[in-house]
Amino acid sequence: MPKITNIAPGFDIEDVSSGKIDEISKEKSEFEKKVVKNEPKISPNKGGKKTGYFIPQQKEQQRKILVVILAVVAVLFALWVFLVKPGKIQSKKVVKPSESESALDGGIKVEADLTGEIFPEENSSWSKERPFAVMVNNHTDARPQSGLIYADLVYEIVAEGGITRFLAFFQTKTPEKIGPVRSTREYYLVLVKELGDAMLMHIGYSPQALVAIDTWPVRSLFRGGCESFQGCTWRDNPRNVAYEHTAYTNGEKLRELSISLGWEGKGDIRVYKFKDNNNKYSSKPSASKISIDFWNKGDYSSIFEYNQSNNTYLKFTGYDSSGNPIPHKDQEETDKQIEVKNLIVQFAVENSIAGDDKGRLDYQLIGSGKALVFIDGKVVDATWSKADRDDRTLFYDTDGNEIEFNRGKFWISIVPDRNVDQVVYN
């Protein structure tokens, strides 16, 4: 795949030609002669030429202008003494749209593009880098996964056969172990493109995804050489499972690889609206437990429970032999369960790809449809809209107002629109 680079726009150079400066005639005009005739003599300079003209009217005008200037200076000085100096007038510091000024210490705070979280500028070098995504396996043999607890935004969508797969985006944190890594599909790439032309790590692809990677194009870290980049990917099989469930990647190495490919920096990301008021949706119906069956209830069901103490949603995946939801924890941080601030269920049209012998699917993610937004222990009936492939998917309430989310992590489950009744909450 050809290297993709960010090419800065050029500048047009204008040729500026200077006109000729007319020479001032040495002979006095008739008007000048009349003025000089009635004026006192002016001593010539060393070269014998007059040093200027002395006109009484001009002197009076100059005196008046000087008086006005002094008056203005005096007024400005008085304002400074009585207002600015004691702090009655304060200058407002202008900051970038992605930054806010702390009311406590005056330091610059940076708003994360994906989560809306506020960080000190000195601890946010990541803010100048594009997000990267990883296709993470969710087969029962691939659990528990590594690194998902650090993702800023995760999409969960069926890959095929009712088995979901995760598209996890990382920006504010970069784990050293993420996986297991699996292949990608074209509809996942539609979501990658909307986040400032983000990068994607995957191992393998569907035929449709390969065409998209090479023609849209997509910043594929796999096609960019991750498997041959030292320390970027490896196999780990402590559970003695099939080969396809054993690939892992290092987020730090993905960043290094991206720099070698010329993919440093980031594109424009349409940031969601965020609120700082937990009462925004207090009048909406309560929803403390949410069950999402993408195709069927079972190993690939996603269950969330509202944690009021943190105002978050704890994630569970599948059920144990007693029918209880299994906490979704991390392989490396076994005591940590996935926890998000914002949970979205997006309903989309699902179709089988004609003639595909692997049973691959396609999801229509450009257009609009219904959605449910779970926030602050409430549920908001919503709609989603995505105008074009590179545009951000936006969510609106039924009055047409853009949803204002909590600052924090997102989990978005994309469910076939035929299964609206398989999303249950109470």
N, C-alpha and C positions, 0 to 999 in steps of 0.2 A: 504493500500500500504506500503511495507517495506520502512523503512527510507533509504534514499540515502545519503551516506556520501562521502567526499573526503578522500581517503586513500593515505597517502603519501607513495612513494616507499620505500622498505626496502634497507638495505645495506648488501652486502656479507662481511663476516669477514675473512680475510686471516690470517692463522697462520704463523708467521715468526720465523723460528728457527735459532738460532745463532750457527755458527760453532766454533769448538774449536780453541783457539789461541795457535799456536805452541810456545813452549818455545824456547827462544834463547839460544843457547849453550854457556856455560861459556868459553869454549876453543876457542881461536882465530884460524881462518882459516889460511891456508898457505899464502893466499893473504894478510891478515891483518898483519901477522907476518913480511912480507917483507916490508910493508909500515911503520910499527912501528919501524922497525930496523933502518931505515934511517931518523927518525924524532927525534926532541928534546924530552927529557924526560918530562912527564906530572906528576905533583904532584898527588899522590893518595889522595882520600878523606878520611873522618874519618873511613869509613868502609873498607878501603884498596883497593877499586876498582877504576879503571880509570874513570874519569868523561867524557871522550870523546876523539875523535881523532882530531889532528891538521894537516890539509892538505893544503899546500900553494895554490894549484890550486883551491880548493874550496873557499878560502878566496878571490881570485881574481874574481871568478864568482859572489860571493856575492856582491862585490864592484860594479861590472858592473850592476847587477840587481838593486841595490840601486840607481845608477845614473839614470837609465831608469825610475824608479818609481818617482823620484823627478822631472824629466823632464815632465812626464805626468801630475803630480799634478800642476806644474807651468802652463802648457797649459790650463788645466781646470779652474784654478783660473783666468787666463787672459780672457777666454771666459765669465766667470761669471761677471767679472768686467765691460767688455765692451759691453756685449749683454744682459744677463739675468737681471742684476741689474737695468739698465735703462729702461727695458721693451721691448727691441727689439725682444726678444724671449718670447712668452707667452705660458704657458702650457694650453692644451686643456682639459676641463673637460668632462669626459665621463658620459653620462646620459642614462637612460633606453630608449628603442625605443618609449615608450609612453610619453616621456618627452622631452622638448626642453628648452634650456637656453635662458633667456631673454637677449637681447643685451643691454637693458637699465639699469637694476638693478642687473643682475647676478642671479636673483631668478629662481627657478625651476618652469617650467610651465608644466602642465599635459594635454595631448590631450585626449579628450573624445572618447571612442571606437565607439560610434554610430554616432556622429555628426562631429567629427574632430575639435570641438571647443577647444580653448586653455584656461585653467584656472590656476590661481595660485595654487601651491601645497597645501597651507594651507586651501584653500577653495574647496578641491576636495577629501574629505574622501570617497565619493561615488565611486571613481575610483577603489577601492579595492573590490567592491561588484558586484555581477552578476546582469545584468538587470532583471527586472521582467516585464511581459506583462499582460494586462487585456483584456478580450473579452468584447468589448463595443457595446451595442445595437444601431442600427441606424433606428429602426422603427420610423415612423412619430410621434408616441405617446411617444417615448423615447427622443425626442428633446426638448430643447437643452441639450446636454450631459455635464457632469462635468469632468474636468481634461484633456480633449484631448489637450487643448492648451499647456500643459506642456510636452506632449510626445515628445521624441527625434526622434522616428520613428513610423509611422503608416502605416499599410497595410489595404487596403479596398478591400474586396472580397465579392462576392455574397454568402450568406449562403443558401438560397433557395428561389424560387419564384421571383427571380429578386431583392430581398431585400438584400442590402449589410450589412456587419458587419465589425467592426473595430478591428484589433489586434494592440493594442497600447503598445509600449515599453517605459519604463521609466528607466533612469539611473541618469542623472544629476539633476533631480528634482523628488521629491516624494510628490505628492498631498495627502491631507488628505481626499479628496472625489473624487472617480472615478466611473463613471457609466452612465447609468444603465448597470449592468453586465449581460451577457447572456452566453449561452452554447457554447462549442467549437466543431470543426470538425477536422478530421484527418489531412487535408491539412494545417490547421493553425499550427498544431503541428510541421510539417516539417519546418516551418519558425522559430518556437521557438527553435528548436534544433540547428539551424545554428548559433545562437548568444551565443556561449559559454555555451550551455546547460542552457539557461535562465529558469526562473521560470514563471509559468502562473497561473493567477487567472481567474476562470470561474465558472459558476453555471450550472451544467449539461453538457452533452456530447452526441454525437452520439454513436451508438454501436461500430463503427470502432475506434472512438477516445478513448473510454474506453480501448479497447484492446491495443492501442498504448501507452496510459499513463502507463499501468501496465507492458508492455513487453519491450518497447524500452530502458529504461523507460523515462517518462517525469516528471519534478518537478512540479507536480500539487499542488498548494496551496489550492485548493478546496478539493482535496482528502487528503491533509495534515491536514485538520481540521479548515479551516478559519471560517466556520459557527459556530463552537463551541468555537472559540478563542475570548475572550472578546474585543468588539469594532472593530472586523475585518470586519464584514458585517452587514448591516441593511436594512430595507425597508423605503422608503420615497416616498410619493405619493401626492404631492401638486397639481398635474394636474388631479387627479382623473381618472387614466388610469388603464388598466388591470394589474393584479398582476405581470406578467412576465416582466413588464417594470419598476419595482420599486426597484430593488436591487442595492445597492451601496457598495463599499469597501473603506477601509482606507489604503493608501499606506504605511504609517508608521507602521501600524499593520501588514501588509504583510511582511515587513522587520523583525519585531520582531518574527513573526511566523516562518520565514525562518531560523532564528538563532536557535530557539527551535528545528527545524527539522535537524539541522546540515548542513544547506545549505549556510553558510556564505562563503565568498571568491568568486572567479569567475574562469571560465574556459577560454581557449584561444579563442579570437575573431579575425577573419580575418578582419582587419580594411581596409576600402576603401581608395583609393588614394584621396588626397585633394589638391586643387590648391589655390594659393594666387594671381592669375592674372585673372582679369575679361575679358581680351582679348583672353583668351584661345580658345573660340568658337565664336569669333566675326564674323567670315566669314560664319557661319551657318545661315539658314533661320530664320527670326524673327517669334516669336510666343508669342503674348501678351495675347491672350485669348484662353483657352482650355476647351472644353466641352467633358465629358466622359459619354456616355450612356452605362452602363454595359449590360443591356438587352434592355431597352426601355428608351426613353426620358420621364422624369417626376420626381416624388418625390425622386427617388434614383439616379438621375444624379449628377455627381460631376463636378463643374465648378471652374476654377481657372483664376484669372486675375493677370497679371504681375504688380507689384508695383515697378516702376523704382527707386523711391527715396530710397527704402530699399533693392533693388535688391532681392525681394522676390515674392512669389505667395500667394495671398489672396484666401481663399477657400470659396466656396458657395455650398449649398446643396439643390437641388430641385428648384422649381419655385413658385412664388406667383400667385395670381389670374390674375395678369396683364402680366404674362409671364416673369417677371424679376427674375434673380437668387437671392436666399435668402442667405444673409451672414451667414456663419457657425460660431456662437459665443458660448461662454461658459455660462453655467447656473449660475456659481458663479461669474464670471468676465464678466458681460453682455456687457461691453464696448470693450472687446477684441475679435477679429476675428482670427480664425486659420490662421497662416502665416508660410510658409516654404521656405527654401532656395533651395531645390531640389525636383523636381516633376518627377516621373518615371511612365510610363505606361508599364506594362509587359503583353504581350500576352501569354496565356497558353491554353492548351487543357482542355475543360470542358466536363465532362461526368455525366450522371445520374447514380446513384447506382442501379443496377438491383435488383428488388424485395423490394426496400425501400418504405414503404407506406407513408412516410413523404415527399417524393420528394427530398431527400438529394442528394447532388452533390459531385463530386470529381474533383480536379484540379491536373494536372500533373506538379508538380513544380520541379521535378528532371529531368534533361536533358537540353534542350536549346530551344530558340525561339526568336522571334522578340521583340523589345522594342523601346520606344521613351523616350528620356531624355530631359526634359525642364529645361534650366538653363540659367541665365543671359538674359532672354527674347528671347532666341534662342531655336531651337529644333535640337536635334542630333539623326539621325537614328542610332539605336543600336541593339545589340543582347544581350541575357542573357544566362548564363550557370551556372548550379549547378551540380557538379559531383556526389555527394552523399547526403544522408539525412543530415548528420552533417556538410557538406561543405557550405560555404557562397555562395549566389547567386551573381555572378559577372556580370558586364555590360561592353560591349566593343563597340567602334565605328566600322564602316564598314571596317576600315583598320586593325582591330584586336587589336587596342590599348585600354587598360583599361581606362574607363572614369575617369576623375579627377573631383570630385565634389566640390561644395562650402562648406565651413565649416558652418554647421548649420543643421536645422531640415530637415527630409525627409518625403515625402508622396509617397507611392507606391500603385498604383491602378492596380490590377490584373484583366484583362479583357479577356473574352473568345476570342480565336484567330479567331473565325468565325465573330467577330464584329469589325474587324480592322477599317472598314469605319465609325464606330460609335464613333470614337475619332476624333474630328474636332478641328482644331486650325487655327489661322490667326494672 
